Amino acid sequence: MTNQAPRLPFARIGQDVVIWPMARIVAPGAISIGDSVIIDDFVFVAGGARTTIGSFVHIASFSSLAGGGELIMDDFAGLSGGVRIYTGNEDYLGDSLTNPAVPAPYRQPIRSKVRIGRHAIIGANTVVLPGVEIGDGVAIGANSLITKNCEPWTIYAGSPAKPLKPRPRARILALEAKLRGELYDSAGRYIPKREREGGRS
């Protein structure tokens, strides 16, 4: 698989990145993307203060990443279809007017940060609110609402989401180590697919 990413001025873009043509990318200069990433059609990504997408990340159709704040998706994280990640919000307490059609100083949006840890997987149509950290290895069931930090290697579900049971850390990390042994050279450089397949007939 060669790079099929559009020629946008990303802050950084790695190898074997596929961004399908119907994806909508806003402010690419604030977005960094690692290696072996797939962003499906009908995904909306708005680079806010900073958006960092790690390696081996998949963002499924109809997901949106927006809000004007900072977003970090670590390696091996994944978003199922229709996930909403909000890194910013409005002041709903009545101290200001709300919505993007209102100019400053009448509107005072609140910018925040969301981090999605390594090996975290977020189920379809889940909503993640600003200021949340989803720990490494977390799995979140479909149609959940994430309002608080999620502890690493735990399965969550519900609205609001609640912890259900642990997730198997050792097996997942062992598989990651095996994959890295195959896809990285001795200096720790990712080997693009075209190089790995270069010697095959």
Buried (B, 14 or more C-beta within 10 A) or exposed (E): EEBEBBEEEBBEBBBBBBBBEEBEBEBBEBBBBBBBBBBBEBBBBBBBBBBBBBBBBBBBBBBBBBBBBBBBBBBBBBBBBBBBBBBBBBEEEEEBBBEEEBEEEEBEBBBBBBBBBBBBBBBBBBBBBBBBBBBBBBBBBBBBBBBEEBBBBBBBBBEEBEEBEEBEEEEBBEEBEEEBEEBEEEEEEBBBBEEEEEEEE
